[in-house]
Amino acid sequence: MERGIHNAEVIDEVAFDHDSDEIALIMYATKEWDDIDARIAELQDKMSKYVEFAAGGQLAEEFPDRADSKVRFQLNCDYLPNEKMMLFLERINTVLMKGGMRLLVNCTEARDEIPKKDK
C-alpha cells in the first residue's frame, strides 16, 4: 500500500531516535497544501490511526523492546504548511503533549530555502 497522509490505513514508517529515546511514528505529506480542508481531513484521519496504533497497544506489541519509550508523531512534508495547517498542527501538538507525546514537523522546502554560506 502507498504511504502518505492520503492513506490512513498505512503506518508510513516507524523509527527509533536514540538521541531523544523516542519511537517516531512518521507520516509523509508529498503534495502541496492546496485544497487545505481536504489535506486537514486526511491528516486528521491519519493521526487518528497513528494514535490508535500507539495508544491501543499495537506499537508495544510490534516493538516490545521499545515499549517504555516515549512516542513522537512526525510529519515529514515536501512543502511548507500554510497558516491554516500550521494552526491545526499546533492544536494537535497541544493535545498530544497532554498525553505525554508530541508532534514534530519536518519540511524539505524549508531546508531548501536556507541560504548557503560561502566558504
PyMOL commands that place a pseudoatom at each C-alpha (Angstrom):
pseudoatom trace, name=CA, resn=MET, resi=1, chain=A, elem=C, hetatm=0, pos=[0.000, 0.000, 0.000]
pseudoatom trace, name=CA, resn=GLU, resi=2, chain=A, elem=C, hetatm=0, pos=[1.107, 3.514, -0.771]
pseudoatom trace, name=CA, resn=ARG, resi=3, chain=A, elem=C, hetatm=0, pos=[2.302, 5.607, 2.141]
pseudoatom trace, name=CA, resn=GLY, resi=4, chain=A, elem=C, hetatm=0, pos=[1.317, 9.210, 2.792]
pseudoatom trace, name=CA, resn=ILE, resi=5, chain=A, elem=C, hetatm=0, pos=[-1.268, 11.206, 4.703]
pseudoatom trace, name=CA, resn=HIS, resi=6, chain=A, elem=C, hetatm=0, pos=[-3.807, 10.417, 1.994]
pseudoatom trace, name=CA, resn=ASN, resi=7, chain=A, elem=C, hetatm=0, pos=[-3.716, 6.742, 3.054]
pseudoatom trace, name=CA, resn=ALA, resi=8, chain=A, elem=C, hetatm=0, pos=[-4.869, 6.481, 6.672]
pseudoatom trace, name=CA, resn=GLU, resi=9, chain=A, elem=C, hetatm=0, pos=[-4.678, 2.681, 6.625]
pseudoatom trace, name=CA, resn=VAL, resi=10, chain=A, elem=C, hetatm=0, pos=[-0.868, 2.618, 6.452]
pseudoatom trace, name=CA, resn=ILE, resi=11, chain=A, elem=C, hetatm=0, pos=[1.699, 3.401, 9.142]
pseudoatom trace, name=CA, resn=ASP, resi=12, chain=A, elem=C, hetatm=0, pos=[4.240, 5.036, 6.834]
pseudoatom trace, name=CA, resn=GLU, resi=13, chain=A, elem=C, hetatm=0, pos=[7.356, 4.448, 8.920]
pseudoatom trace, name=CA, resn=VAL, resi=14, chain=A, elem=C, hetatm=0, pos=[8.457, 3.622, 12.458]
pseudoatom trace, name=CA, resn=ALA, resi=15, chain=A, elem=C, hetatm=0, pos=[11.930, 4.654, 13.604]
pseudoatom trace, name=CA, resn=PHE, resi=16, chain=A, elem=C, hetatm=0, pos=[13.774, 4.910, 16.907]
pseudoatom trace, name=CA, resn=ASP, resi=17, chain=A, elem=C, hetatm=0, pos=[15.543, 8.144, 17.816]
pseudoatom trace, name=CA, resn=HIS, resi=18, chain=A, elem=C, hetatm=0, pos=[18.395, 7.236, 20.164]
pseudoatom trace, name=CA, resn=ASP, resi=19, chain=A, elem=C, hetatm=0, pos=[19.115, 10.890, 20.988]
pseudoatom trace, name=CA, resn=SER, resi=20, chain=A, elem=C, hetatm=0, pos=[15.636, 11.562, 22.377]
pseudoatom trace, name=CA, resn=ASP, resi=21, chain=A, elem=C, hetatm=0, pos=[14.796, 7.948, 23.324]
pseudoatom trace, name=CA, resn=GLU, resi=22, chain=A, elem=C, hetatm=0, pos=[11.567, 8.220, 21.319]
pseudoatom trace, name=CA, resn=ILE, resi=23, chain=A, elem=C, hetatm=0, pos=[9.790, 5.960, 18.905]
pseudoatom trace, name=CA, resn=ALA, resi=24, chain=A, elem=C, hetatm=0, pos=[8.972, 8.128, 15.909]
pseudoatom trace, name=CA, resn=LEU, resi=25, chain=A, elem=C, hetatm=0, pos=[5.790, 7.308, 14.029]
pseudoatom trace, name=CA, resn=ILE, resi=26, chain=A, elem=C, hetatm=0, pos=[6.477, 9.050, 10.747]
pseudoatom trace, name=CA, resn=MET, resi=27, chain=A, elem=C, hetatm=0, pos=[3.957, 10.110, 8.127]
pseudoatom trace, name=CA, resn=TYR, resi=28, chain=A, elem=C, hetatm=0, pos=[4.636, 11.706, 4.761]
pseudoatom trace, name=CA, resn=ALA, resi=29, chain=A, elem=C, hetatm=0, pos=[2.933, 14.615, 3.029]
pseudoatom trace, name=CA, resn=THR, resi=30, chain=A, elem=C, hetatm=0, pos=[4.262, 14.901, -0.503]
pseudoatom trace, name=CA, resn=LYS, resi=31, chain=A, elem=C, hetatm=0, pos=[1.601, 17.153, -2.026]
pseudoatom trace, name=CA, resn=GLU, resi=32, chain=A, elem=C, hetatm=0, pos=[1.351, 20.929, -1.840]
pseudoatom trace, name=CA, resn=TRP, resi=33, chain=A, elem=C, hetatm=0, pos=[-1.156, 22.260, 0.682]
pseudoatom trace, name=CA, resn=ASP, resi=34, chain=A, elem=C, hetatm=0, pos=[-3.796, 23.238, -1.877]
pseudoatom trace, name=CA, resn=ASP, resi=35, chain=A, elem=C, hetatm=0, pos=[-7.393, 22.264, -1.052]
pseudoatom trace, name=CA, resn=ILE, resi=36, chain=A, elem=C, hetatm=0, pos=[-6.429, 22.737, 2.572]
pseudoatom trace, name=CA, resn=ASP, resi=37, chain=A, elem=C, hetatm=0, pos=[-9.682, 21.420, 4.005]
pseudoatom trace, name=CA, resn=ALA, resi=38, chain=A, elem=C, hetatm=0, pos=[-9.123, 18.078, 2.233]
pseudoatom trace, name=CA, resn=ARG, resi=39, chain=A, elem=C, hetatm=0, pos=[-5.489, 17.945, 3.461]
pseudoatom trace, name=CA, resn=ILE, resi=40, chain=A, elem=C, hetatm=0, pos=[-6.612, 18.668, 7.038]
pseudoatom trace, name=CA, resn=ALA, resi=41, chain=A, elem=C, hetatm=0, pos=[-9.212, 15.897, 6.818]
pseudoatom trace, name=CA, resn=GLU, resi=42, chain=A, elem=C, hetatm=0, pos=[-6.570, 13.473, 5.504]
pseudoatom trace, name=CA, resn=LEU, resi=43, chain=A, elem=C, hetatm=0, pos=[-4.147, 14.371, 8.266]
pseudoatom trace, name=CA, resn=GLN, resi=44, chain=A, elem=C, hetatm=0, pos=[-6.863, 14.101, 10.902]
pseudoatom trace, name=CA, resn=ASP, resi=45, chain=A, elem=C, hetatm=0, pos=[-7.723, 10.576, 9.701]
pseudoatom trace, name=CA, resn=LYS, resi=46, chain=A, elem=C, hetatm=0, pos=[-4.049, 9.600, 9.575]
pseudoatom trace, name=CA, resn=MET, resi=47, chain=A, elem=C, hetatm=0, pos=[-3.343, 10.992, 13.057]
pseudoatom trace, name=CA, resn=SER, resi=48, chain=A, elem=C, hetatm=0, pos=[-6.346, 9.119, 14.468]
pseudoatom trace, name=CA, resn=LYS, resi=49, chain=A, elem=C, hetatm=0, pos=[-4.942, 5.846, 13.114]
pseudoatom trace, name=CA, resn=TYR, resi=50, chain=A, elem=C, hetatm=0, pos=[-1.470, 6.654, 14.448]
pseudoatom trace, name=CA, resn=VAL, resi=51, chain=A, elem=C, hetatm=0, pos=[-2.774, 7.491, 17.921]
pseudoatom trace, name=CA, resn=GLU, resi=52, chain=A, elem=C, hetatm=0, pos=[-4.861, 4.312, 17.896]
pseudoatom trace, name=CA, resn=PHE, resi=53, chain=A, elem=C, hetatm=0, pos=[-1.760, 2.325, 16.851]
pseudoatom trace, name=CA, resn=ALA, resi=54, chain=A, elem=C, hetatm=0, pos=[0.273, 3.801, 19.728]
pseudoatom trace, name=CA, resn=ALA, resi=55, chain=A, elem=C, hetatm=0, pos=[-2.319, 4.051, 22.484]
pseudoatom trace, name=CA, resn=GLY, resi=56, chain=A, elem=C, hetatm=0, pos=[-4.139, 0.846, 21.584]
pseudoatom trace, name=CA, resn=GLY, resi=57, chain=A, elem=C, hetatm=0, pos=[-1.084, -1.304, 22.279]
pseudoatom trace, name=CA, resn=GLN, resi=58, chain=A, elem=C, hetatm=0, pos=[-0.207, -2.416, 18.751]
pseudoatom trace, name=CA, resn=LEU, resi=59, chain=A, elem=C, hetatm=0, pos=[3.003, -0.361, 18.764]
pseudoatom trace, name=CA, resn=ALA, resi=60, chain=A, elem=C, hetatm=0, pos=[4.139, -2.040, 22.001]
pseudoatom trace, name=CA, resn=GLU, resi=61, chain=A, elem=C, hetatm=0, pos=[3.228, -5.461, 20.580]
pseudoatom trace, name=CA, resn=GLU, resi=62, chain=A, elem=C, hetatm=0, pos=[5.282, -4.903, 17.441]
pseudoatom trace, name=CA, resn=PHE, resi=63, chain=A, elem=C, hetatm=0, pos=[8.218, -3.264, 19.251]
pseudoatom trace, name=CA, resn=PRO, resi=64, chain=A, elem=C, hetatm=0, pos=[8.261, -4.795, 22.759]
pseudoatom trace, name=CA, resn=ASP, resi=65, chain=A, elem=C, hetatm=0, pos=[11.892, -3.781, 23.319]
pseudoatom trace, name=CA, resn=ARG, resi=66, chain=A, elem=C, hetatm=0, pos=[10.799, -0.118, 22.968]
pseudoatom trace, name=CA, resn=ALA, resi=67, chain=A, elem=C, hetatm=0, pos=[7.570, -0.358, 24.983]
pseudoatom trace, name=CA, resn=ASP, resi=68, chain=A, elem=C, hetatm=0, pos=[8.856, 2.115, 27.597]
pseudoatom trace, name=CA, resn=SER, resi=69, chain=A, elem=C, hetatm=0, pos=[9.968, 4.727, 25.055]
pseudoatom trace, name=CA, resn=LYS, resi=70, chain=A, elem=C, hetatm=0, pos=[8.143, 7.991, 24.537]
pseudoatom trace, name=CA, resn=VAL, resi=71, chain=A, elem=C, hetatm=0, pos=[6.157, 8.317, 21.326]
pseudoatom trace, name=CA, resn=ARG, resi=72, chain=A, elem=C, hetatm=0, pos=[6.739, 11.083, 18.795]
pseudoatom trace, name=CA, resn=PHE, resi=73, chain=A, elem=C, hetatm=0, pos=[4.475, 11.623, 15.826]
pseudoatom trace, name=CA, resn=GLN, resi=74, chain=A, elem=C, hetatm=0, pos=[6.427, 13.104, 12.959]
pseudoatom trace, name=CA, resn=LEU, resi=75, chain=A, elem=C, hetatm=0, pos=[5.122, 14.740, 9.801]
pseudoatom trace, name=CA, resn=ASN, resi=76, chain=A, elem=C, hetatm=0, pos=[7.690, 14.900, 7.012]
pseudoatom trace, name=CA, resn=CYS, resi=77, chain=A, elem=C, hetatm=0, pos=[6.389, 17.197, 4.296]
pseudoatom trace, name=CA, resn=ASP, resi=78, chain=A, elem=C, hetatm=0, pos=[7.769, 18.333, 0.976]
pseudoatom trace, name=CA, resn=TYR, resi=79, chain=A, elem=C, hetatm=0, pos=[6.121, 21.772, 1.177]
pseudoatom trace, name=CA, resn=LEU, resi=80, chain=A, elem=C, hetatm=0, pos=[5.709, 24.275, 3.982]
pseudoatom trace, name=CA, resn=PRO, resi=81, chain=A, elem=C, hetatm=0, pos=[2.229, 24.091, 5.512]
pseudoatom trace, name=CA, resn=ASN, resi=82, chain=A, elem=C, hetatm=0, pos=[0.119, 27.206, 5.121]
pseudoatom trace, name=CA, resn=GLU, resi=83, chain=A, elem=C, hetatm=0, pos=[-1.169, 29.194, 8.105]
pseudoatom trace, name=CA, resn=LYS, resi=84, chain=A, elem=C, hetatm=0, pos=[-4.403, 27.202, 8.476]
pseudoatom trace, name=CA, resn=MET, resi=85, chain=A, elem=C, hetatm=0, pos=[-2.487, 23.899, 8.525]
pseudoatom trace, name=CA, resn=MET, resi=86, chain=A, elem=C, hetatm=0, pos=[0.063, 25.276, 10.991]
pseudoatom trace, name=CA, resn=LEU, resi=87, chain=A, elem=C, hetatm=0, pos=[-2.738, 26.221, 13.395]
pseudoatom trace, name=CA, resn=PHE, resi=88, chain=A, elem=C, hetatm=0, pos=[-4.179, 22.714, 13.032]
pseudoatom trace, name=CA, resn=LEU, resi=89, chain=A, elem=C, hetatm=0, pos=[-0.756, 21.152, 13.700]
pseudoatom trace, name=CA, resn=GLU, resi=90, chain=A, elem=C, hetatm=0, pos=[-0.311, 23.315, 16.795]
pseudoatom trace, name=CA, resn=ARG, resi=91, chain=A, elem=C, hetatm=0, pos=[-3.688, 22.144, 18.140]
pseudoatom trace, name=CA, resn=ILE, resi=92, chain=A, elem=C, hetatm=0, pos=[-2.715, 18.510, 17.528]
pseudoatom trace, name=CA, resn=ASN, resi=93, chain=A, elem=C, hetatm=0, pos=[0.576, 19.017, 19.353]
pseudoatom trace, name=CA, resn=THR, resi=94, chain=A, elem=C, hetatm=0, pos=[-1.172, 20.631, 22.330]
pseudoatom trace, name=CA, resn=VAL, resi=95, chain=A, elem=C, hetatm=0, pos=[-3.474, 17.612, 22.679]
pseudoatom trace, name=CA, resn=LEU, resi=96, chain=A, elem=C, hetatm=0, pos=[-0.611, 15.127, 22.243]
pseudoatom trace, name=CA, resn=MET, resi=97, chain=A, elem=C, hetatm=0, pos=[1.524, 16.866, 24.853]
pseudoatom trace, name=CA, resn=LYS, resi=98, chain=A, elem=C, hetatm=0, pos=[-1.242, 16.375, 27.436]
pseudoatom trace, name=CA, resn=GLY, resi=99, chain=A, elem=C, hetatm=0, pos=[-0.795, 12.640, 26.853]
pseudoatom trace, name=CA, resn=GLY, resi=100, chain=A, elem=C, hetatm=0, pos=[3.000, 12.734, 27.113]
pseudoatom trace, name=CA, resn=MET, resi=101, chain=A, elem=C, hetatm=0, pos=[3.547, 12.630, 23.343]
pseudoatom trace, name=CA, resn=ARG, resi=102, chain=A, elem=C, hetatm=0, pos=[4.433, 15.269, 20.783]
pseudoatom trace, name=CA, resn=LEU, resi=103, chain=A, elem=C, hetatm=0, pos=[4.308, 16.176, 17.106]
pseudoatom trace, name=CA, resn=LEU, resi=104, chain=A, elem=C, hetatm=0, pos=[7.398, 17.135, 15.134]
pseudoatom trace, name=CA, resn=VAL, resi=105, chain=A, elem=C, hetatm=0, pos=[7.094, 18.658, 11.646]
pseudoatom trace, name=CA, resn=ASN, resi=106, chain=A, elem=C, hetatm=0, pos=[9.972, 18.486, 9.154]
pseudoatom trace, name=CA, resn=CYS, resi=107, chain=A, elem=C, hetatm=0, pos=[9.659, 20.284, 5.821]
pseudoatom trace, name=CA, resn=THR, resi=108, chain=A, elem=C, hetatm=0, pos=[12.054, 19.715, 2.933]
pseudoatom trace, name=CA, resn=GLU, resi=109, chain=A, elem=C, hetatm=0, pos=[11.074, 23.027, 1.342]
pseudoatom trace, name=CA, resn=ALA, resi=110, chain=A, elem=C, hetatm=0, pos=[12.167, 24.886, 4.481]
pseudoatom trace, name=CA, resn=ARG, resi=111, chain=A, elem=C, hetatm=0, pos=[15.607, 23.254, 4.419]
pseudoatom trace, name=CA, resn=ASP, resi=112, chain=A, elem=C, hetatm=0, pos=[15.968, 24.035, 0.714]
pseudoatom trace, name=CA, resn=GLU, resi=113, chain=A, elem=C, hetatm=0, pos=[15.331, 27.728, 1.380]
pseudoatom trace, name=CA, resn=ILE, resi=114, chain=A, elem=C, hetatm=0, pos=[18.106, 28.144, 3.955]
pseudoatom trace, name=CA, resn=PRO, resi=115, chain=A, elem=C, hetatm=0, pos=[20.780, 30.338, 2.372]
pseudoatom trace, name=CA, resn=LYS, resi=116, chain=A, elem=C, hetatm=0, pos=[24.049, 28.540, 1.830]
pseudoatom trace, name=CA, resn=LYS, resi=117, chain=A, elem=C, hetatm=0, pos=[27.158, 30.142, 3.333]
pseudoatom trace, name=CA, resn=ASP, resi=118, chain=A, elem=C, hetatm=0, pos=[30.051, 30.945, 1.023]
pseudoatom trace, name=CA, resn=LYS, resi=119, chain=A, elem=C, hetatm=0, pos=[33.341, 29.446, 2.051]
for i in range(1, 119): cmd.bond("trace and resi %d" % i, "trace and resi %d" % (i + 1))
show_as sticks, trace
zoom trace
